[in-house]
Amino acid sequence: MKPAPFDYRRPATLAEAVAALAGEPNAKVLAGGQSLVPLLSMRLAAPAMLVDINGIPGLDAIEVVTDDGVGGVRVGALARHAAVLASPEVRRVQPLVSLALANVAHATIRNRGTTVGSIVHADAAAEMPVVLSLLAGSLDVEGPGGRRTIPASELYLGPLESSVGHDEIAVSAYFPALAPGAGVAFEEIARRHGDYALVGAAALVDGDSVRVGYLSVSDVPTVVDLSGVADDDLGEAALAQLDPAADIHASAAYRAQLVRVLTGRVVRSARAFAEEGT
Ligand SMILES: Cc1cc2nc3c(=O)[nH]c(=O)nc-3n(C[C@H](O)[C@H](O)[C@H](O)COP(=O)(O)OP(=O)(O)OC[C@H]3O[C@@H](n4cnc5c(N)ncnc54)[C@H](O)[C@@H]3O)c2cc1C
């Protein structure tokens, strides 16, 4: 199928892009197009206008932040998955971003798709929304009222629904650094490497704190606190806080079994990471 007709703008500045969005309530931002273009082609989305942000300079930066007391990495809206995955700075400062990105789609899609676009798209089967949620990161957005920061805890409202306004452009995502002595791990089960996961899990262990985030389990990225849970009980404790759903890809019972298995695995791996530092 072909997309329904739409108007197309390619602004040269962020201010022009914000003005274009403000002038058309049914406009959509176009970043890498790896999720939006298939939706247009299948006519699951029919925006009146696309505001292509690829001509705006300066949005592709990947920066290490050291002056905010915590430290972290800031990923610009036009930084492609492939560039973020290849960044040694990202791997050093917050290795969970790199571990998870290696599971995002295939190389051709990572060459074009953006990490920030994935976070805004709010697919509960995607890796980066879960990583941002587990790390308690944030998203900076710019709209007619200026710039604001949305904490990950306030970002995901429902399936494919984020709290980024229709007239706002996400300019960067912030991933806090891994604390000294903490550990992370990521695992997912997919039919083929690069496919969306049937279930995925990311763990963050920091001292006694054990938290695990899940993709493809609920309608939104979901993080559970497993601090103080005995190793043998991790899977069941996680399931007590989750309600895995069935779809055409997997039954609810199979997803629950994947949660049991992956939870123990990622927590053990994150503990090993914390002990060995890698
Ligand atoms: C075959 C295939 C397999 C894939 N597998 C995976 C996978 O395993 N895991 C995974 O996570 N993803 C996967 N993806 C999706 C891929 O990661 C996309 O790149 C990503 O979801 C969206 O990024 P994008 O830059 O392409 O955004 P686009 O497609 O351009 O936009 C997606 C949505 O986000 C909005 N948006 C994008 N950027 C901004 C912004 N800066 N400000 C405001 N709104 C914005 C758009 O308006 C649109 O609604 C797959 C895609 C394909 C085609």
The ligand as an SDF file (V2000), in Angstrom:
LIG
                    3D

 53 58  0  0  0  0  0  0  0  0999 V2000
   11.9110   -4.5690   10.5130 C   0  0  0  0  0  0  0  0  0  0  0  0
   12.0640   -3.6890   11.7240 C   0  0  0  0  0  0  0  0  0  0  0  0
   12.4870   -4.2590   12.9120 C   0  0  0  0  0  0  0  0  0  0  0  0
   12.6390   -3.4700   14.0430 C   0  0  0  0  0  0  0  0  0  0  0  0
   13.0320   -4.0850   15.2050 N   0  0  0  0  0  0  0  0  0  0  0  0
   13.1450   -3.3330   16.3140 C   0  0  0  0  0  0  0  0  0  0  0  0
   13.5670   -3.9270   17.5360 C   0  0  0  0  0  0  0  0  0  0  0  0
   13.8580   -5.1330   17.6240 O   0  0  0  0  0  0  0  0  0  0  0  0
   13.6300   -3.1430   18.6430 N   0  0  0  0  0  0  0  0  0  0  0  0
   13.3290   -1.7990   18.5830 C   0  0  0  0  0  0  0  0  0  0  0  0
   13.4030   -1.1270   19.6100 O   0  0  0  0  0  0  0  0  0  0  0  0
   12.9590   -1.2190   17.4460 N   0  0  0  0  0  0  0  0  0  0  0  0
   12.8730   -1.9370   16.3120 C   0  0  0  0  0  0  0  0  0  0  0  0
   12.4850   -1.3180   15.1540 N   0  0  0  0  0  0  0  0  0  0  0  0
   12.1500    0.1290   15.1760 C   0  0  0  0  0  0  0  0  0  0  0  0
   13.3930    1.0020   15.0920 C   0  0  0  0  0  0  0  0  0  0  0  0
   14.1570    0.8970   16.2670 O   0  0  0  0  0  0  0  0  0  0  0  0
   13.0080    2.4950   14.8940 C   0  0  0  0  0  0  0  0  0  0  0  0
   14.1650    3.1390   14.4520 O   0  0  0  0  0  0  0  0  0  0  0  0
   12.5240    3.2440   16.1150 C   0  0  0  0  0  0  0  0  0  0  0  0
   11.4570    2.6150   16.7380 O   0  0  0  0  0  0  0  0  0  0  0  0
   11.9890    4.6380   15.7590 C   0  0  0  0  0  0  0  0  0  0  0  0
   13.0120    5.4830   15.4670 O   0  0  0  0  0  0  0  0  0  0  0  0
   12.9600    6.3580   14.1640 P   0  0  0  0  0  0  0  0  0  0  0  0
   14.0420    7.3740   14.3120 O   0  0  0  0  0  0  0  0  0  0  0  0
   13.0130    5.4720   12.9860 O   0  0  0  0  0  0  0  0  0  0  0  0
   11.5480    7.1310   14.3330 O   0  0  0  0  0  0  0  0  0  0  0  0
   10.4290    7.4310   13.2610 P   0  0  0  0  0  0  0  0  0  0  0  0
    9.9770    6.1940   12.5940 O   0  0  0  0  0  0  0  0  0  0  0  0
   10.8340    8.5780   12.4030 O   0  0  0  0  0  0  0  0  0  0  0  0
    9.2830    7.9660   14.2650 O   0  0  0  0  0  0  0  0  0  0  0  0
    8.6190    7.0710   15.1260 C   0  0  0  0  0  0  0  0  0  0  0  0
    7.5930    7.8690   15.9710 C   0  0  0  0  0  0  0  0  0  0  0  0
    8.2610    8.7010   16.9110 O   0  0  0  0  0  0  0  0  0  0  0  0
    8.0150   10.0840   16.6360 C   0  0  0  0  0  0  0  0  0  0  0  0
    9.3030   10.7620   16.7690 N   0  0  0  0  0  0  0  0  0  0  0  0
   10.5160   10.3060   16.3350 C   0  0  0  0  0  0  0  0  0  0  0  0
   11.4860   11.1500   16.7090 N   0  0  0  0  0  0  0  0  0  0  0  0
   10.8730   12.1720   17.3570 C   0  0  0  0  0  0  0  0  0  0  0  0
   11.3520   13.3500   17.9990 C   0  0  0  0  0  0  0  0  0  0  0  0
   12.6580   13.6440   18.0320 N   0  0  0  0  0  0  0  0  0  0  0  0
   10.4600   14.1690   18.5960 N   0  0  0  0  0  0  0  0  0  0  0  0
    9.1250   13.8650   18.5920 C   0  0  0  0  0  0  0  0  0  0  0  0
    8.6230   12.7600   18.0050 N   0  0  0  0  0  0  0  0  0  0  0  0
    9.4850   11.9190   17.4080 C   0  0  0  0  0  0  0  0  0  0  0  0
    7.4660   10.1420   15.2120 C   0  0  0  0  0  0  0  0  0  0  0  0
    6.5960   11.2390   15.0220 O   0  0  0  0  0  0  0  0  0  0  0  0
    6.7240    8.8210   15.1270 C   0  0  0  0  0  0  0  0  0  0  0  0
    5.4690    8.9180   15.7450 O   0  0  0  0  0  0  0  0  0  0  0  0
   12.3500   -2.0780   13.9920 C   0  0  0  0  0  0  0  0  0  0  0  0
   11.9400   -1.4880   12.7830 C   0  0  0  0  0  0  0  0  0  0  0  0
   11.7960   -2.2840   11.6630 C   0  0  0  0  0  0  0  0  0  0  0  0
   11.3540   -1.6320   10.3850 C   0  0  0  0  0  0  0  0  0  0  0  0
  1  2  1  0
  2  3  1  0
  2 52  2  0
  3  4  2  0
  4  5  1  0
  4 50  1  0
  5  6  2  0
  6  7  1  0
  6 13  1  0
  7  8  2  0
  7  9  1  0
  9 10  1  0
 10 11  2  0
 10 12  1  0
 12 13  2  0
 13 14  1  0
 14 15  1  0
 14 50  1  0
 15 16  1  0
 16 17  1  0
 16 18  1  0
 18 19  1  0
 18 20  1  0
 20 21  1  0
 20 22  1  0
 22 23  1  0
 23 24  1  0
 24 25  2  0
 24 26  1  0
 24 27  1  0
 27 28  1  0
 28 29  2  0
 28 30  1  0
 28 31  1  0
 31 32  1  0
 32 33  1  0
 33 34  1  0
 33 48  1  0
 34 35  1  0
 35 36  1  0
 35 46  1  0
 36 37  1  0
 36 45  1  0
 37 38  2  0
 38 39  1  0
 39 40  1  0
 39 45  2  0
 40 41  1  0
 40 42  2  0
 42 43  1  0
 43 44  2  0
 44 45  1  0
 46 47  1  0
 46 48  1  0
 48 49  1  0
 50 51  2  0
 51 52  1  0
 52 53  1  0
M  END
$$$$
